[in-house]
Amino acid sequence: MERKFANRSTRREFLSFSSASVLPAALASIPAAEIRPVVSVVRIRSGNIDAAVEQAIELLGGMAAITPGKERILLKPNLVAPEPEATTKLPVMRALVRLLRAAHEDVSIGEGSAAAPPFNVRDNQTFRTSDKELLNGLQQRVFDDLGYTEFGKTQKVPLINLHTGDLVDVKVPGAPLFDTLTLHRSLIEADLLCSVPMMKTHVMAGVTLGMKNLIGLYPGAVYQALRGNMHDLAARIEPSATAAPILDMLRVSKLGLVVIDASSAMEGNGPSAGTQVPMETIITGTNPLATDMVAASLMGFEPDEVSTFTWAHKIGLRPRRLDEIETRGEPLDRLRRAFVRPVLVPWNPAFAPLLS
């Protein structure tokens, strides 16, 4: 099912479009000279992830300061596939649920995973599909295998399959790619979205962090598993086929907190075929771009090396440079390492044939 393009359907038109009309509300109208976004960077000590997450949130002012007047919080981990080495770890989610509950928030977890055998992975080939039965099975398999199903039961946290269910159309004025997005109603009704990615490199986007994690909000019932349809359209604008749809989703979602799980990270050809590396770090921030820029810097990336950042800057999002960000906690130089870079591969529809 092909979604309607926005009128700005060429790269030149996108880059020249007035930045003021495409800024997410949380990031617009903030004079650069008056405020610096804060990002906290905390070392995990003695394996105590819970304490590191709590300290990172406290360095931002505490959960009560982050979520005033927001009752319904949707946590979005990165559960790309049923592979523990490539996904957000449960101790990070457990700490966030505890902190949110202490602030009297209503918490749920939502995800639209990319792939799981045997649903859309067969004979080592990954397929695109919009079949709801396959998508339901895929998501349940991922939740089950990664321990999220049991976690949801014991913690009484609802798990939401963002691929199917109650989907609604939302207008996205000024978005780079789509005039209208179809999203799960739970995303629209949430007061705050918290992106909780694992720190990884990515063969299309360079890195996958808090903003890239938003791709998992596109329901497969409309945009297909692997978001094949979405990537087909985005590739007409720019080679990574990810920056424009990320900015669309940033525009319409209520992303107000990013918590990056760098307890372990992935370098090389991520998001799932890379190599795990120890980082023992938690990175948090309420400005998604600033938080991702700090995390990418810890991975050895300059801002202009990441397509999502450069395109965000083109439409006026801030910050533009690392020196415009206030970091709290560990000095970045103590944690920075040169990640093995992914081999960047432009999107090709042949990568994910339609499952017949």
N, C-alpha and C positions, 0 to 999 in steps of 0.2 A: 504494500500500500504506500504510494508516494505522497508525501505531504507537500503542501503548497510552499514554494519558495517565497521568501520576502522579495520585495521589489529590488533590493540591493543585491543582485545575484551575480555580480562580477567582483573580482578582487579589487579593481580600481575604484569601483563605487563604494565598496565596503571600507576601504582605507580612507576615502575622502569624506565619509559620512560624518556629520556633526557629532562630536563626542558627547555633548551634553544630553542628547536624547537617548543614549544607550547605556548610561551609567546605572548600575544597580542602586536602588534607593539608599542602601546602607553605606555606599561609597561615594555618592554624589554630594555636591555642595559642601565639601570639606576643604577649606583653604589650606593649601600645602604648608604655608608658613606657620599655621596656628596649631597643627596637631601632627604628631608622628605616631603611626600605628605601632603597637607594642606586640612583640613576639617573645614568648618564653621558651627557653631551651634548657632542659633539665637532664642530667645524667641519671640513669637507672643504676642504683647502687645495691650490691648484694642480691640482685635479681628481684628487687622489690618494685615491681611495676606500679602497683597501687599507690605507693608513696610518691613515686615520680610523677604520676598523673595528677595527684592532689597538689603537689608542690607547683607544678606547671600552671594549674588553674589558679592557685592562690597568687602567683606572680602576675596574673592578669586582673586581680582584684577579687577573686573568688566567684563561685558559681552564682551566688545570689546577685552579684553585681553584673554578671553576664546575661542573666535571664530574668530581669525584672519585668513583671507583667506578661510573661510568656508561660503559658500553662502546658501546652502540648509540644513536646520536643521529639523530633524524629532523628534518630541516629542512623547514619549511613556508613557502614563499614565497606571495605573493599574485599568482596568475596568473589573474585573473578572466576574461580573454579574450585572444586573440592580438593584443594591442595594446600595443606597447612603452611608450607614454606613460602607461599605466595599471597597470603591473605592476612587480614587484620586479626591480631591475637585476642582471644577472649579475655585475658586479664585486663587489657586496656578498656574493653567494653564494660567489664564488671566494675572497674573503678569509676567510669563515667556514670553508669546507672546508679551507683551508690551516692555519688556527689549530687546528681540531679534529684534523686529521691529525698536527700537531705534538704534540698532547696524546695521541696514540695512540688516537684514537677511531674507531669504525666509523661512517661517515656515509652517509646516504641522503637523498633528496629526495622528498617526497610532496606531491601536489596533487590536488584535485578541482575543476577549473575550472567556471565557470558556463555559458559559452556559446562557441560557435565555428561559423561558417558552414562548410559547408552543413548541419551535423549537427542543430543545434537553432535555427539562425537562418536564416530563409527570408523573402525579400522584406521585409527590415528588421523582421520580427517574431520575437521570441525566444519559444521554446516550452519547456515542461517536458516531460521524458521520463524514463522509467526503462529504456529499451531499452538493453541492454548493448552491442550493436554500435555504436549511435550514441554512447554514452558513451565507448567505447574510441576511436572515431575522433575525437571531440571533444578528448579529452585528448592524443592523439598530435599532433593539429594544433597545439594550444597549445604543447606542448613543442617541436615542430619550428620553428614560426614565431618563437618567442622565443629560439631558440638553445640551449635547455636540452638537447635531444637530443644535439647535438654536444658540449656541455659535459660531459654525463654520460659520453660515450664517452671524451673526452680525459682527464678527471679520474678515470675509473673509479669514478663515483658512480652507484649504482642510482637510477633514476627510477621512482617507484611511482604508479600510477593508483589513487587512493583511492576512485574511483567503483565499481569492480568488483573481482573477484578473490576472495581468501580473506577473507570477512566473518564476523565472530563477534558474538554478542550479549553485552552486558556490563550487569550490573545497576548502577543508579545510585541508591543509597539517598539519599533526601532531596533529589533534584534537583527543580527547579521545574516541569519540563514532562514528561519521560519517566521511566517506571520502568526502562526498558531502552533502551539505545542499541545499534545495530548499527554496528560500526566495522571498518575494515580491520585485519587481524591485525598488520600492521607497526606500527600505532599502539599497539596493546596491548603488543607485545613490545619497543618502544623503551624505553630507560632514561631518556631525556630528549627532550622535544619543544622545539624552538626555533622560535618564530614569527618570520617575517621579512617583515613587511608593507611596502608602500609607504605613506607618509603621504598620506591622502586624506580628503576629506569624503564623505558618503554620504547619499543621499536618504531612506533609512529610518532609519539608526542615528545620523545626525549626523556621526560620524567613523568611519572604519574604520582600526584600528590593530592592535596585537598580539592583543587578545582577539577582536575582530570577525573577524579572519583565521581563527579556529577554525571558522567556518561552513563553510569549505572542507573540513573533515574529515568532514562528513556525506556518506556515499556516495550518489551519485545513483541507483544501482540500487535503493535502498530509499526515499530521501527525494526523488527526482527531481532532474534538472538544474534549476538555479536554486533548488533546495531547496523547490520549490513546496509539496509535502506538509507539510514541516516548518513553513514560513511560515504555511500555512493554520491549523495547530494553534496555533502561537505567537500568532497574531493574536487568538485567543480570550482571551488573558491580557493583552496590552498592544499598543498601536498599532504600535510599530516592528516587531513580529513578529521581533525579533532578540535582545533582551536575555535572555529566558528560555533559548532554545537555546544561547546563548553560555555562560551560567552552567552549564547541564547539561554542556557539553563541557569547560568549565574544571574541573568537578568530577571528570570521569572521566579526563581526559588528564594527562600528566606534563609540562605546560608549566612549564619552569623557566628559560627564557631568552627574552627578546624583543629583537630587533635591528630597529629601525625604519629603513628606507631612506627618508631624506628628502634624498637627493641632488637629486632633484626631487620636487615634491609636486603634489597636485591640489586645486583649490578649486572651489566651485560645486557643480554637480549630479553629483558623483561617485557611484559608483566608476569610471565609465568615460566619462561625458558632460561632465565638468568641464573646467577649463582648467589646464594645467601652470603651476606657479610655481617659481622657483628657491629652494631652501632650503639646499643644500650642507651638510647636517647628518646625523649618525648619532646615534641615541638608543638606549641599551641599558640593560637592567635584568633582574634575576632575579625581581622582583615584578611580575607582569603589569599589575595595576591601577595601581601607582605609575608604571610606565613609560608607560602609555597616558595617564595624567593629565598627566604632564609634557609629552608630545608634544602633547596637545590644548591645553594652555596655550600652547605655542608657536604654535598655530594661532589663538589668540584665544578659545578656549572655556573657560568656567568648568566645574568638575566637575558642577554640578547642571544643566547644559545637555545632558548626554550621557546618554541613557537607560541604556546599559550600566553606567555608573558609578553612577547613582542606584539602580538595582536591585541592583547588587553591594553597595552600602552598606546597603540594606534587609536583606540576608541576613547582614550582619556582616563583610563583607570590608573590609580596611584597605589603604591609608590612606584617610581621609575628606577630608583637606585637603592642599593643596600644602605647607604648612609642616610637615607630618609626614614629608616626604621629604627626604633628603639628596641634593642634586645636585652632581655633580663635572664639571669641565671648564668649558665656556663659561657665563658668566652668562646666564640665560634672557632677560633684558631686551635683550640684544644681538641675539638671534635672533628674538624674538617678532614676528609680523605678524598683522594681522587678515585671516583668510581670508574670501573671499566665501562666505556660508553657503549650504548647499543648500536647496532648497524641499522641506521634509519631506512625504513622501507616505505615508500609512498603506497597509499591504499590502492589495491587492485581488486575489483569485484570477484576475480577468480580465486582470491584467497579463501572465500567462504561461499561455496556454491549453495544454491537453494536446495533444501532437503525435499526430495520428492516423495 
